[in-house]
Amino acid sequence: MIKKFLLGLFICYSSFASAETIKTDVLVIGGTASGAAAAIQSARSKVKTLWVMQGKGVDIGKFPDLPDDIVDKLPKSNGFIVPISEIAHSGIYGEFSSRVKAFYKNAPRYDTAATAQLKFEKFTCEAILKGIADTVKNLTIKVNAAITGVKKDGNGWEVNMLLNGKSSVIKAKVLVDATKNLDMVTLAGVTIPSPFYPNINNTGNLYRTSISIADYATSPPHSDMEYYLHYQYGVPLKYAIVNNSDNFLVTSSVTALYNVFYIPIQISVGQGVGCIAAYCAFFKTTTKDLKPRLIQQELLDFKGLLLPFTDINPDDKYIRAVQQIGATGLLKGKYKGNDLLFMPDEVVTTAEIKPVLTEIYSRAFLWFDKEKPG
């Protein structure tokens, strides 16, 4: 009995002693499109990033279940699948969509126009995302990993992983759960943010902290493959943060629908989460002490967008200024149908700017009352 006990103890000790310890600034777990974007952005923001996938590689999800009459209308001859969400081609999603169109430019009947709906095959999408990641400095990628434990480690996190039969311990300043089913949230026993439900009336000030643009679908595509858009909106920073644990971020509190129709949203949200993670690691701080304006500046530096003003071209030379003033709330823009419009040629009225200025400057109302600007 004693010999067996000692043998078991020796095996356990040997396993522990041989476990590799990996230190990184940001650890992104999950081979989703949002995971790819979060890892790419974090590394591009000049922090050491490790991207771990539990499968063989990137998995963007399944093609959603649709009625037979709709499936029959899909362009099977080219093998394309059609995302119903079409976010402005900016940031990492813009880079991704450009590569998709370049790949298919010689395919029969493939429309490469900037306004064309993006079409691609599942494996092509996955290969392009992996291809972008492979070119990024500061980014290490590991696949076929089995995560066996997640626990707090000071302000950071310690993750136990089996890779090719060998044990590894990853110590990360920031952990991003980009898995389809929030597997890391379950292992860590933390509580995710409440799901984000966009508000077309822009009530409250959360839109000022937006770290991504997105749109909301009220139904799947109908027979002519158009998309029922509800409206477009910005995603507030708080919905990426786990409240009861420092430096734990998630990418799926906006949409947990991991299928190809939501690829643009996943990539856009993932890029924003990558900016938050990099901020915490770079400034050696925690998610309790975030400065949204600095995070937004980083996103804008990498051509991401904060608010989806559809009447301003992402390539416009003033796009950054428009995004920044929209995020202050001074000029919110207005909805027309499903679109959020900045209306750059409209006259700015007192009624539009007075609420924000009086909120910021307690005595601003005195100036308005005296000057009575039109």
C-alpha positions as CSV (number, residue, x, y, z in Angstrom):
1,M,0.0,0.0,0.0
2,I,2.8,2.4,1.0
3,K,4.7,1.6,-2.3
4,K,1.5,2.3,-4.4
5,F,1.0,5.6,-2.5
6,L,4.5,6.7,-3.0
7,L,4.3,5.7,-6.7
8,G,1.2,7.8,-7.1
9,L,2.7,10.7,-5.3
10,F,5.8,10.5,-7.6
11,I,3.7,10.5,-10.7
12,C,1.6,13.5,-9.6
13,Y,4.8,15.3,-8.6
14,S,6.5,14.5,-11.9
15,S,3.4,15.7,-13.8
16,F,3.4,19.0,-11.9
17,A,7.1,19.5,-12.1
18,S,7.1,19.0,-15.9
19,A,4.2,21.4,-16.5
20,E,5.4,24.3,-18.7
21,T,4.6,27.7,-17.4
22,I,3.7,30.3,-20.0
23,K,3.5,34.0,-19.2
24,T,1.6,36.4,-21.4
25,D,-0.1,39.8,-21.2
26,V,-3.4,38.7,-22.8
27,L,-4.8,35.3,-23.2
28,V,-7.7,34.8,-25.6
29,I,-9.5,31.5,-25.5
30,G,-11.8,30.4,-28.3
31,G,-11.5,29.8,-32.1
32,T,-14.4,32.0,-33.0
33,A,-14.4,35.0,-35.3
34,S,-14.6,37.3,-32.2
35,G,-11.7,35.4,-30.7
36,A,-9.6,35.9,-33.8
37,A,-10.4,39.7,-33.8
38,A,-9.7,40.1,-30.1
39,A,-6.3,38.3,-30.4
40,I,-5.3,40.2,-33.5
41,Q,-6.2,43.6,-32.1
42,S,-4.5,42.9,-28.7
43,A,-1.3,41.9,-30.3
44,R,-1.4,44.8,-32.7
45,S,-1.7,47.1,-29.7
46,K,1.8,46.0,-28.8
47,V,1.1,43.6,-25.9
48,K,2.2,40.0,-25.8
49,T,-0.9,37.9,-26.7
50,L,-1.6,34.1,-26.6
51,W,-4.6,32.8,-28.6
52,V,-5.6,29.3,-27.6
53,M,-8.2,27.3,-29.6
54,Q,-9.8,24.1,-28.3
55,G,-10.3,22.6,-31.7
56,K,-8.0,22.2,-34.7
57,G,-8.3,25.8,-35.7
58,V,-10.7,28.7,-36.4
59,D,-14.4,27.6,-36.3
60,I,-16.8,30.4,-37.3
61,G,-19.9,28.4,-36.5
62,K,-22.6,26.7,-38.3
63,F,-24.9,27.9,-41.1
64,P,-28.2,28.6,-39.3
65,D,-31.3,26.5,-39.7
66,L,-33.5,28.0,-42.3
67,P,-36.8,27.0,-44.0
68,D,-36.3,24.8,-47.1
69,D,-37.7,27.5,-49.4
70,I,-34.9,29.8,-48.3
71,V,-32.2,27.2,-48.4
72,D,-33.2,26.3,-52.0
73,K,-32.5,30.0,-53.0
74,L,-28.9,30.0,-51.6
75,P,-26.2,30.2,-54.3
76,K,-25.2,26.5,-54.0
77,S,-23.5,26.5,-57.3
78,N,-20.7,28.7,-56.0
79,G,-20.8,27.2,-52.5
80,F,-21.1,30.6,-50.9
81,I,-22.9,31.3,-47.7
82,V,-24.3,34.8,-47.2
83,P,-24.0,36.7,-44.0
84,I,-27.2,38.8,-43.4
85,S,-25.4,41.4,-41.4
86,E,-23.5,44.0,-43.3
87,I,-21.6,46.4,-41.1
88,A,-19.5,49.2,-42.5
89,H,-16.2,47.8,-43.9
90,S,-13.9,49.2,-41.2
91,G,-11.3,47.9,-38.9
92,I,-10.5,44.2,-38.9
93,Y,-13.8,43.4,-40.6
94,G,-12.8,45.7,-43.4
95,E,-9.5,43.9,-43.7
96,F,-11.2,40.6,-43.7
97,S,-13.9,41.5,-46.3
98,S,-11.2,42.9,-48.6
99,R,-9.3,39.6,-48.5
100,V,-12.5,37.7,-49.1
101,K,-13.3,39.7,-52.2
102,A,-9.7,39.4,-53.4
103,F,-9.9,35.6,-53.0
104,Y,-13.1,35.4,-55.0
105,K,-12.5,38.1,-57.6
106,N,-12.2,35.6,-60.5
107,A,-15.2,33.5,-59.4
108,P,-18.1,33.6,-61.9
109,R,-20.8,36.1,-61.0
110,Y,-19.0,37.2,-57.8
111,D,-19.7,40.9,-57.0
112,T,-16.6,42.6,-55.6
113,A,-18.2,46.1,-55.4
114,A,-17.9,47.9,-52.1
115,T,-21.7,48.0,-51.7
116,A,-22.1,44.3,-52.5
117,Q,-23.2,41.9,-49.8
118,L,-20.3,39.8,-48.7
119,K,-20.3,36.1,-49.7
120,F,-17.9,33.4,-48.8
121,E,-17.4,29.7,-48.0
122,K,-17.0,28.7,-44.4
123,F,-13.5,27.2,-44.8
124,T,-12.4,30.3,-46.7
125,C,-13.5,32.6,-43.9
126,E,-11.7,30.5,-41.3
127,A,-8.5,30.4,-43.4
128,I,-8.5,34.1,-44.0
129,L,-8.9,34.9,-40.3
130,K,-6.1,32.5,-39.4
131,G,-4.0,34.0,-42.2
132,I,-4.3,37.5,-40.8
133,A,-3.4,36.3,-37.4
134,D,-0.3,34.5,-38.6
135,T,1.2,37.8,-39.8
136,V,0.7,39.6,-36.5
137,K,3.7,40.3,-34.2
138,N,3.4,39.6,-30.5
139,L,0.8,36.9,-31.2
140,T,1.3,33.2,-30.4
141,I,-1.3,30.7,-31.5
142,K,-2.0,27.2,-30.0
143,V,-4.6,24.7,-31.2
144,N,-6.1,21.5,-29.9
145,A,-5.8,22.6,-26.3
146,A,-7.9,21.2,-23.5
147,I,-8.6,23.8,-20.7
148,T,-8.8,22.0,-17.4
149,G,-8.9,24.9,-14.9
150,V,-9.2,28.6,-14.5
151,K,-8.5,30.5,-11.3
152,K,-7.7,34.0,-10.2
153,D,-4.0,34.9,-9.8
154,G,-3.7,38.4,-8.2
155,N,-5.2,40.8,-10.7
156,G,-4.6,38.3,-13.5
157,W,-5.5,34.7,-14.2
158,E,-4.0,31.3,-14.2
159,V,-5.2,28.7,-16.7
160,N,-4.3,25.0,-16.7
161,M,-4.1,23.5,-20.2
162,L,-3.3,20.2,-21.8
163,L,-1.6,20.5,-25.1
164,N,-0.5,17.4,-27.1
165,G,-0.7,15.5,-23.9
166,K,1.5,17.8,-21.9
167,S,0.4,20.1,-19.1
168,S,0.9,23.8,-19.3
169,V,0.1,26.6,-16.8
170,I,-0.6,29.9,-18.4
171,K,-0.3,33.1,-16.3
172,A,-2.0,36.0,-18.0
173,K,-2.7,39.6,-17.0
174,V,-6.0,39.6,-18.9
175,L,-8.3,36.7,-19.9
176,V,-10.7,36.9,-22.8
177,D,-13.4,34.2,-23.1
178,A,-14.3,34.0,-26.8
179,T,-15.6,30.5,-26.7
180,K,-19.1,29.7,-28.2
181,N,-20.5,28.5,-24.9
182,L,-18.6,30.7,-22.4
183,D,-16.6,27.7,-21.2
184,M,-14.1,29.8,-19.3
185,V,-16.9,31.7,-17.5
186,T,-18.2,28.3,-16.3
187,L,-14.7,27.0,-15.2
188,A,-13.9,30.2,-13.4
189,G,-17.3,30.5,-11.7
190,V,-17.7,34.1,-12.6
191,T,-20.9,36.0,-13.7
192,I,-21.1,37.4,-17.2
193,P,-22.7,40.8,-17.9
194,S,-26.4,41.0,-18.6
195,P,-27.0,40.6,-22.3
196,F,-27.0,43.9,-24.2
197,Y,-30.3,45.0,-25.7
198,P,-29.8,48.1,-27.9
199,N,-32.0,51.1,-27.4
200,I,-32.9,53.1,-30.5
201,N,-33.8,56.1,-28.4
202,N,-30.2,56.4,-27.0
203,T,-31.5,56.8,-23.5
204,G,-28.8,57.0,-20.9
205,N,-25.1,57.7,-21.7
206,L,-23.7,54.2,-22.2
207,Y,-23.4,54.8,-26.0
208,R,-20.6,57.3,-25.1
209,T,-18.4,54.3,-24.1
210,S,-19.0,52.4,-27.3
211,I,-16.2,50.0,-28.4
212,S,-17.9,48.5,-31.4
213,I,-20.6,48.9,-34.0
214,A,-23.2,46.3,-34.6
215,D,-26.7,45.8,-35.9
216,Y,-29.7,43.9,-34.6
217,A,-31.8,41.4,-36.6
218,T,-35.5,41.0,-35.9
219,S,-35.8,37.9,-38.1
220,P,-33.8,35.6,-40.4
221,P,-33.5,36.3,-44.2
222,H,-36.7,36.0,-46.2
223,S,-37.1,34.5,-49.6
224,D,-35.2,37.1,-51.6
225,M,-32.2,36.9,-49.2
226,E,-32.7,40.5,-47.9
227,Y,-32.0,41.2,-44.3
228,Y,-34.6,42.5,-41.8
229,L,-32.4,45.0,-40.0
230,H,-33.8,46.4,-36.8
231,Y,-31.3,49.2,-36.4
232,Q,-27.6,49.9,-36.1
233,Y,-26.0,50.9,-32.8
234,G,-22.9,51.1,-30.7
235,V,-21.9,48.5,-28.2
236,P,-21.1,50.0,-24.7
237,L,-17.9,48.9,-23.1
238,K,-19.5,47.5,-19.9
239,Y,-21.0,44.6,-21.7
240,A,-17.6,43.1,-22.3
241,I,-16.6,43.2,-18.7
242,V,-17.2,40.5,-16.0
243,N,-18.2,42.7,-13.0
244,N,-17.1,40.4,-10.1
245,S,-13.6,39.6,-11.3
246,D,-10.9,41.9,-12.5
247,N,-9.4,41.6,-16.0
248,F,-11.9,39.0,-17.3
249,L,-13.6,39.9,-20.6
250,V,-16.1,38.2,-22.8
251,T,-17.1,38.7,-26.5
252,S,-20.5,37.1,-26.5
253,S,-22.7,39.3,-24.3
254,V,-24.0,41.1,-27.4
255,T,-24.7,38.0,-29.5
256,A,-24.2,34.4,-28.6
257,L,-25.5,33.4,-32.1
258,Y,-22.3,31.9,-33.4
259,N,-23.2,31.3,-37.0
260,V,-21.9,32.9,-40.1
261,F,-24.7,35.5,-40.4
262,Y,-23.2,37.3,-37.4
263,I,-19.6,37.3,-38.5
264,P,-19.4,41.1,-38.9
265,I,-20.7,41.7,-35.4
266,Q,-18.4,39.1,-33.9
267,I,-15.3,40.6,-35.6
268,S,-16.3,44.2,-34.7
269,V,-17.0,43.3,-31.0
270,G,-13.9,41.2,-30.8
271,Q,-11.7,44.0,-32.0
272,G,-13.2,46.3,-29.3
273,V,-12.6,43.7,-26.6
274,G,-9.0,43.3,-27.8
275,C,-8.5,47.1,-27.3
276,I,-9.8,46.8,-23.7
277,A,-7.6,43.8,-23.0
278,A,-4.5,45.6,-24.4
279,Y,-5.3,48.7,-22.4
280,C,-5.3,46.8,-19.1
281,A,-2.1,44.9,-19.9
282,F,-0.2,47.9,-21.4
283,F,-1.0,50.3,-18.5
284,K,-0.8,47.6,-15.8
285,T,-4.3,48.3,-14.6
286,T,-7.5,46.5,-14.2
287,T,-11.0,46.6,-15.6
288,K,-12.1,48.6,-12.5
289,D,-10.1,51.5,-13.7
290,L,-10.7,51.9,-17.4
291,K,-10.5,55.1,-19.4
292,P,-13.0,54.7,-22.2
293,R,-11.6,57.6,-24.3
294,L,-8.1,56.1,-24.4
295,I,-9.6,52.7,-25.4
296,Q,-11.7,54.4,-28.1
297,Q,-8.7,56.2,-29.4
298,E,-6.9,53.0,-29.8
299,L,-9.8,51.5,-31.7
300,L,-10.0,54.5,-34.0
301,D,-6.2,54.3,-34.6
302,F,-6.8,50.8,-36.1
303,K,-9.7,52.0,-38.3
304,G,-12.5,50.7,-36.0
305,L,-15.7,52.6,-35.5
306,L,-17.6,53.6,-32.4
307,L,-21.0,54.6,-33.9
308,P,-22.5,53.5,-37.2
309,F,-23.1,56.8,-39.0
310,T,-24.2,55.3,-42.3
311,D,-24.0,58.7,-44.2
312,I,-20.3,59.1,-43.4
313,N,-17.9,57.0,-45.5
314,P,-15.4,55.2,-43.3
315,D,-12.7,56.5,-45.7
316,D,-13.8,60.1,-45.2
317,K,-10.9,62.3,-44.0
318,Y,-13.0,63.6,-41.1
319,I,-14.3,60.2,-40.0
320,R,-12.3,60.2,-36.7
321,A,-13.6,63.7,-35.7
322,V,-17.2,62.6,-36.5
323,Q,-16.8,59.4,-34.4
324,Q,-15.3,61.3,-31.5
325,I,-18.0,64.1,-31.4
326,G,-20.7,61.4,-31.8
327,A,-19.3,59.6,-28.8
328,T,-19.4,62.7,-26.6
329,G,-23.1,62.9,-27.2
330,L,-22.8,66.6,-28.3
331,L,-24.1,65.5,-31.8
332,K,-25.9,62.2,-31.4
333,G,-27.1,61.8,-34.9
334,K,-30.7,60.7,-35.8
335,Y,-32.3,57.5,-36.9
336,K,-34.0,57.4,-40.3
337,G,-35.5,54.0,-40.7
338,N,-32.7,51.5,-39.7
339,D,-29.9,53.9,-40.3
340,L,-28.1,56.2,-37.8
341,L,-27.3,59.5,-39.7
342,F,-24.8,62.2,-38.7
343,M,-26.3,64.6,-41.2
344,P,-23.1,66.7,-41.7
345,D,-24.8,69.4,-43.8
346,E,-27.5,70.2,-41.2
347,V,-27.5,73.3,-39.1
348,V,-26.6,72.6,-35.4
349,T,-29.3,74.0,-33.1
350,T,-29.2,75.1,-29.5
351,A,-31.8,72.4,-28.6
352,E,-29.4,69.8,-29.8
353,I,-26.2,70.8,-27.9
354,K,-27.6,72.5,-24.8
355,P,-28.4,69.3,-22.8
356,V,-24.9,68.0,-23.1
357,L,-23.1,71.3,-22.4
358,T,-25.3,72.0,-19.4
359,E,-24.5,68.5,-18.1
360,I,-20.7,69.1,-18.5
361,Y,-20.6,72.7,-17.4
362,S,-22.9,73.4,-14.4
363,R,-23.2,77.1,-15.3
364,A,-23.6,76.7,-19.0
365,F,-27.3,77.5,-18.8
366,L,-26.4,81.1,-17.8
367,W,-24.6,81.6,-21.1
368,F,-27.4,80.1,-23.1
369,D,-30.0,82.3,-21.3
370,K,-27.8,85.4,-21.9
371,E,-26.7,84.7,-25.5
372,K,-29.8,82.9,-26.7
373,P,-28.0,81.2,-29.6
374,G,-30.1,79.9,-32.4
